[in-house]
Amino acid sequence: MAKFYSVGVGAGDGSYITLGALRALEKADIIAVPVKKSGEKSTALEIIRKEFDTDKKEILELEFPMSSDDKTRQLSRGAAAEKIISALDNGKNIAMITLGDVSVYSTCSYVHKAVKDAGHEMEIIPGITSFCAAADKAQISLCEGNESVAIIPSLKSANLEKYIDDFDTIVIMKAGKDTDAIYNILKRHGLEHNAVVSSCIGMENELIEPIQRHKEYGYFTTVIVKH
């Protein structure tokens, strides 16, 4: 029976790809690549091409538009699942790739239930997250002893004060457009010097620095705040 591999390919650098991910890619007949629109460059695909020859594999684009409309998102997820299930029904092993880890804000998770419900075997390959890679490069620990960690998307940054009260470390993902708001909240708590911004970890334009006001950061931006 054909198998579906959900593969985390790590954070922006081919060196972060695990042996498990490479083995899953080897077994796959098709590499499924999530994109916002057809023909768009895939960062995840570019990452694996640094360490793996994709020319011998069929590449299947799966469109997941960045839309605030629930119906649009549901339709795109359903269409992606149908493509995957159809290929599996035809005996093709599929590896769907995602940046970082499959369990953290991953596109792959949207199709897992449909693949399971269709009766197909599935294996999830974990990957190295951007915030773990960033913490290591910044030479800070995310947690020690009994310390707690919160991982939130930037859309929740308005509630950051609540997390500051309840957690020792806060990781704010996809924070590029919200760094000024985050800075202002941290300043009210005297924590503006406790925040590290990481952007495009493992990529050519990688940046790790203390959080800055009035500075634009890209989509692949994470803020780590440690008390």
Secondary structure, 3 states (H helix, E strand, C coil): CCEEEEEECECCCHHHCCHHHHHHHHHCCEEEEEECCCCCCCHHHHHHHCCCCHHHCEEEEEECCCCCCHHHHHHHHHHHHHHHHHHHHCCCCEEEEECECCCCCCCCHHHHHHHHHCCCEEEEECCCCHHHHHHHHHCCCCCCCCCCEEEEEHHHHHHHHHHHHHCCEEEEECCCCCHHHHHHHHHHCCCHHHEEEEECCCCCCCEEEECCCCCCCCCCEEEEEEC
